[in-house]
Each structure stands twice: as structure tokens, then as C-alpha cells.
Amino acid sequence: MRAVADGFRGRARTAQPALVGGVPGAVWAPDGAVQAAFAFKFAGDRIVAIEIIMDRARLRALGVSRAP
């Protein structure tokens, strides 16, 4: 877990709003290529969990797209 957190240190600033499986989330897309998606889990109007998805096949299956 620590290695993943260290890998994203300072990079979260480049996260962009996105739809992840049709639900609001965010993506990390350096140079325009989506490398990670942040899938938000909501309870009411609050984010209660964030899943980081980096598996390319799963990213394609989810239909990750940057928000306009």
C-alpha cells in the first residue's frame, strides 16, 4: 500500500474529472493516456471510498472517459 501511495505522491494534482463506469470519478492521464482511474463510491452526496484502478483491460471495460 505504501509503495502505491509513494508512486502517486505529488501526481494527484494532475488528476482530471472523468466518468468511470458512468459514475463521476477522476483519471490520471499523463501525456493524454489514461494510466489510472479513481472510482468514487458515494453515500448520499459524500465520497466514502475511492478505488484506484490501473489494470488496462479493466480500464477499457469500464469505459473510462474524461469529463468535458
HELIX and SHEET records of a PDB file:
HELIX    1   1 ARG A    2  PHE A    8  1                                   7    
HELIX    2   2 ALA A   12  THR A   14  5                                   3    
HELIX    3   3 PRO A   30  GLY A   32  5                                   3    
HELIX    4   4 ARG A   56  LEU A   62  1                                   7    
SHEET    1   A 5 ARG A  46  ILE A  53  0                                        
SHEET    2   A 5 ALA A  36  ALA A  43 -1                                        
SHEET    3   A 5 VAL A  23  TRP A  28 -1                                        
SHEET    4   A 5 GLN A  16  VAL A  20 -1                                        
SHEET    5   A 5 SER A  65  ARG A  66 -1                                        
END                                                                             
